[in-house]
Amino acid sequence: MKNTFKYIIRLVLLFMAFSCSNSSDDSPTFGPTELPDAIQASFDFTISPSDPKVLILNNTTEYYLPYTGVWDYGNGSSAIADGAGVKEVTYDTLGRYTISLTVSSDGITNTISKDIIVDEIGICLNAVCGSVNTASLKGAATTFSVGTITRSPYVTAGGTHIEILKNEFNNLTSEYEMKMNIMYPSEGNYDFSAGDAIVGFAQANDMNVHGHALIWHNATPSWVENFSGTDAEFEAMVEDYITTTLNHYKGKVRSWDVVNEAFEDGTGHPLRNSVFRQKMGDDYIKKCFQFARNADPDVILFYNDYNMASSPTKRQAMFNLVDELGDLIDGVGAQMHISYNGPSAANIQAVADGTVSRNLKLHFAELDIRANPEEDTSLTSLSSDRANAQKDKFKEVVQIYNAIPLDNKFALTVWGVRDNESWLLDFWGVPEWPLMFDEDYNKKPAYAGFLEGLE
């Protein structure tokens, strides 16, 4: 019956189109190709003028046949059949929600989805939040520093990026410009200009600076990799580099990662066979820490590495090294490149417990939380479910860190400000949203999760 009705409607419309096409030249013309072949869902929404947490939804779908509609409000409730008039939905919980309308007619179904974010003030239309949270990250974290990374072009260009740096953070790390390949590009030629720009910005805005990193196998200049002198000359060169760098930043940089990522991931987690190990011996890490301690007795010295939570065997190798360093080391930098679904809270807690038991400072460094660890290349946006799961993981990490004794606290550093600037996009080559701000600098649910972890 529906098909017969549809056929009749099409004949009527075709007749009307034919009649219109033979009217005056000023009349609009319609052809049969312009008749809708399939139903297309459409809706709009607005915020209630009386309650910022109430969303008013309006089905604007237009179709020449009768159709049915079903709403999914994205809040975990059951699907709701569409009816006459607008729908009013209350969103009390902070987070990102995906609202969908599915329409069906004559066996054809179509769905449209739109996102909203609910922040501390209420609903943000089109996921763009204009409210300002008076409890900034650094303001809420009263017992440790809240850090992030930046680059010299960012701090010199101005704009939204540096406004967020100034408003939310009080500890800065150079993403890559305070490493050996940048600061010591050729023998006898130091270049601290990029690092100086970041340090100058931090000083002007009452921020601490964490130096990252003096020795890292992936940031070694080619002239060092191909060093032509003796092993003794190589060691003297490394000492000069560390001494010169720490003297340059003495009193301006609070802390340094002396050595970064020295362990392999394979069985037994041996030391990487870097040029530093080859020319300075298996104890090169201890030598580098001694050079740093001699250059600046007051600076805080860290060893920094990844997979400390996800790999108990690598964690133990790291702690064995720390024990050998004795009083040369002040703290452990545990990179928190993790995912919404792992590692477990127990394994993250094990990093904290091992550090605290050694009376060392703990730096939860390089925090980002992957929302797409499955590496699904078909994803085009962050779903509300995944955004809220990421939020829960941010909360978990902050809760664990905030619970350690005051003497062991140092900083929690997020590895980036907004999603589209994250190193993970190039590293994995898949869609990813690992940080607390989206590409438009809007706060994500992860931001709220960080704050909730401090409660």
N, C-alpha and C positions, 0 to 999 in steps of 0.2 A: 504493500500500500504506500509506504514511504517513497519507494522508487517511482511509483506512478505519480505521486504528488510532486516529487522533485522534477519529473519530466514535464509535467504540465506547467510548473513555475518557470522552467527554462524556456518553454515555448512562448509563454506570455512575455518574458523578458526579451527574447529574441525579436518578437513582433514589435515591441516597443522600441528596441534599438533600431530596427529597420525603418520604422516610421520616423524616428528622430533623424536618421541619416538622410531622409528625403525632404526634410524641412529646410528653412532658410539657411543660408551660409553662416549666419550669426549664431545658430543654435548649436549646442554641444553635440558631438557625435559619439556613439558608443558602439563597440564591436563585440561580438561574442567572446573574443579572447580576453576581454576585461571582466567577464563574469567570474566571481571567485570559484575556483575549482575545489578548494579545501578550506575548512574552517581554521581561522587563526585566532588564538586566544589573545586577549588584551585586557589589561586592568591598570588603574592608577590608584594612588593612595595619598593621604595627607594626614597630618597629626591633628588630633582633636584640639580645638582652641581652649578647651577647659581642662585638659589633662595631657601632659607631654608624654605619658606612657601609653596612651590609647591611640591606636592606628585605625584610620577610617579607610576601608577598602571599597573600591567601586569597580564592578565588572563592566568593561567598555567594549566587550566583544560584539562585533556586528556580523550577522550572517543571514542569508535570505531563507534559511530553513530553521525550523525549531531545533534547539540544542539543549544539552544539559551541562552544568558546570559543577566542579568540585574544588574546594579550597584546601590547601595544606598550609597552615599558618607558620610552620617551621618551629613550633614550640613543643613538639611532642604530643600534641593532642590528636585525636582522630580526625580523619578527613571530614569536612563539613560541606554538605550540599549547598550550592548557590541558590539563592532565592531572590525575590523582589527586594529592591532597595540596597542600601550599603551595609557593609559588615563592620562592626567595631570590635577590635581585639586589643586586649591589655597585655603589655610586655613589662613584667616587673623585674626580671633578672637581666643583669648585664651580659652582653654577648652579641654575636652576629647571628642573624636569622635569615633563612632563605624561604620566601613566601612563594607558593606556586598556585596557579590556577590551571586546571585541566578542563577543557571543553570537548564535547563529543556530539557529533551529528551524523546520522546515516552511516554509522560504522567507522567514521573518521575521527581520530582523536588528536588534539594538539595541546601542548603545555607551554606556559611561559612562567619564568621565575625571576624574582627580583630580590635583592638583599637589603636589609636594614641593619643598623647597629644600634644597640641600646647602651648608652653610656651612663655616667653618674647623674646626668640631668634628665635624660629621657631618650626618646627615639630620634635617631639621626636619619633623615630622609636620604635615599640613594646611597646609604652607607657613608655619607659625608657628615662628620660631626663638627659642629661649630662651638660646642661647649668647652669650657676650660676647667680642668680638674685642679682645684686649688692645692690638693695634696700631691705635689710632684713626686717623682720617684726618689730624688735625693732628699726631699723634705720628709718623706715618710720613713726612709731608712735612716734612723737616727744613730745607729751603732756601727755602721760600716759605709764605705764609699760605694756609690753606684756609678759604674763606668761604661763607656762605649768607645768605639774606634772612630777615627776621622782621618782626613788627608789634608795636606797643606792647601790644595786648591779650594777645598770646602771652607776652611776657616778664613781665607782671604777673600772669598767671593761674596760672603754675606748671605742674606736670604733666610728661608725657613729652616734650613739645615742647622745653621749656627744658633738660631733662636731656640730650637729644641735642645741643642747641646747646652746652652746656657740655662734653660729653664729646668731641665730634667736631670742633668748629670753633674757630678763633681769630681770625676776621675777620667782622664783621657789617655788613650793609647793610640799611637800611630799605627795605622793598619799595616804599612810596609816601608815607611820612609825613615825609620830609625833602626835599620838593619845594615849589615856590613856592606852589602853590594851598593847601597845608596850612600852611606856615610863615608866609605873608603873605596871609591871606585877605581883608583889606580894607586900604585905604590907611592907613598909620600904625599898623596893628595887627598886631604880630607874635605868633605862637603857636608856641612851641618845645616845648610840653608833651609831645607824642607822641615827638618826636625825643629829648628829654631822658630819657624812660623807657628808650628803647633804648640810649642812650649810657651811662646809669647802670648798666644791666644789664651792658653790655660791660666797663665799668671794674671792676665788682665781681667779674667773672669773668676778668680778665686777657685781654681781647680787644681787638683793634683795631677801629675803626669806619671804614668807607668811606662818605663822604657822597654820596648819589645823589638827585637831581641838581639843581644850582642853576638851570639854564635848560633847559627842555624845552617844546616847543610844545604838547604834550598835557597839561601840568600848569600851565597859565597861568590865574590867576584871572580871572574875568570883568571885574573893574575894571581890570585891566591890558590885557586885550584891547580894552576900550572907553575907554582912557585919553583924557581930554579936554584935557590940557595940551599944550604945545608939544613938539616932538621933543627939544629941549634939556632940558626938564623931565623927559621920559620917561627920557632917558639918566641924568640925575642920580638919578632914582628907582631905576633898576636898580643904579647904583653904591652907593646907600645900602643897598639890599636885600642885595647881595653882601657889602658891608663889615660890616653888622650881623650877618649870619648867621655869617660866618667869625670875627668877634670873639667871638660868643657861644660858639662851639665850639672856639676856639683852645686847643690843648693837649689836647683831648679827641677830636677827629676827625683821623685820620692823613692822610686824602686826600679829594679831592672830584672828582666828575665836574662840570666847570664847565659844559660844554654837552653836551647829549645829542641824538643823531639829527638833526643839522642838514641832512643831504643828502636830496634826493629820490631815488627809485629809478629815475626815468625816464632817458632818453638824456642823457648828459652829466652827470648827477647834480648839477643846480644846487642852490644853497642853497634850503631851504624859504622860502617867502614869509611867514614868521612876523611877528608884530607887532614883534619885536625887530629883524628885518632892515628892515622898513618904516620904523621910526622912528629906528634907529641906524645904518643903512647896511650895505653888504655886509661891512664890517669889524667888525660887532658882536661876532663871536666873539673877535677879538683884544682888543677893548675889555673884554669880560667877563673874559678871562684876566688882563688887566692889573689890573682892579679886585681880583681875587682875590689876585694876587701882592702887590699893595700892602697888602692887609688882613692877610695872613699869609704872610710870606716863607718860612716853614718847612714849610707844608703841601704835600703832593704833589698836583699838578694833572693831571687827565686829560681828554682828549676821548674820548667813548664813542659807539659806533654799532654797528649790526647789519649782517649780510650781508657782513662783511669777508672771510670765507673764500669764500663762494659767489659773490661778484661781484667779479672782478678790476678792473672799471672803477670800481666804487664804492670799492674798496680804494685805488686810485690817487688818486681824488679826496680821500679822507681823508688820505693821505700828503702830498698837495700842500698841504692845509691845515696839517698838522703842520709842514711845512717853513717855511711862512710865519710860524708862531707862534714859531719859534726857541726861545730860552731861557725863554719864558713857560710852556712846557709841559714836564711831566716824564714823561708816559707816555701810552700808548694803551690804551683800554679796548675790546677786541674782543668783542662779545657772541657767545656760542656757543649761540645757539638753533639747533640743528642736528638732524639725523635719523640714525637708525642706518645709513642707506645713503648719507649724503652731508652735507656736501661731502667731497671726497677729502682724504686725508692731505697730498697735495702742496699743495693750496690752503690748508689750515690752516697748513702749514709756511711758506707764503709770507707770511702775516700775521706770524708770528714773525720771519722773516728781515728783512722790511721794517722792523720795529720795532727789532730788534737793530742793524741797520746804521745806524740814526739815533741810537744810544746812548741810547735811551729805555727806560723800564720798560714791561713788558707785563702787562696785566691780562686774563686770559681771564675775562671777565665774563659773568654771566647764562647759565651753562651748564645746559642741559637738552637731552635727546636724545629726540626723538619716536620712539615705537615703532610709531605708526600714521600715518605720513605719507600713506598711501593714503586716509586718512579713511573707513575702513570702519566704517559705523555699526552693523553687525551683530555686531561683536566684543563679547564680554562679559568677557574676561579676557586677560591677557598670556600668550601661548604660551611654552613653553620655548625654542623656536627663536628667537623674536623677543627674548626676554629675554637670551639669550646673545649675539645680534648686538648688542644695545644695550650689553651688558657690554664687548664687543670695541671698540666706539666710544669708550666712556669710557676704556678703557685707552689707546687711540690718542691721544686728546686730552691725557691726562696725560703720556704719554711725550714728546710733542712739547714740551709746556710745560716739563717737568722737564729737558729737554736743553739749554735756552737757557742762556747764561752767567749766573752768579750775580748780577752787577750789574744785569742786565735783569729779574730775577725780582721779582715783587711779590706777586700772589695769584691763586688760581684760585677763583672764586666760583660755587657751584651755586645756580641760581635756584629755591630751594625745598627743603624737607625731605622731604615725602612726596607721593606722586602726586596724591592727591585735593585738595591745596591749590594745585596748579599753575594759573597763569593760562591755560595752553593749553587747559584744558577749556572755559572760556567763550569763548575767542578763536576756536577752531575748531569748537566745538560737536559734537565727536565723542569717542568713548572714547580715552583716552590715559593712558600710564604713563611719564612722562619723567624721573623722578628716581631717587634711590638707595634710598629707603625706600618701602614700600607704605603703604596707608592705615592699617594697623595698626602702623606704625613698625617693621616687620620689614625687615632688610637684604635688598636684592635682589641678583642677580648683578652689577648695575652697581656696587655697593659694592666687591665683590671686584675688578672691573675697574679701579676707581680705584686701589686698592692695588697691583695688579699693574703698573700704569703707572709706579709709583715704583721698581720693582725694577731 
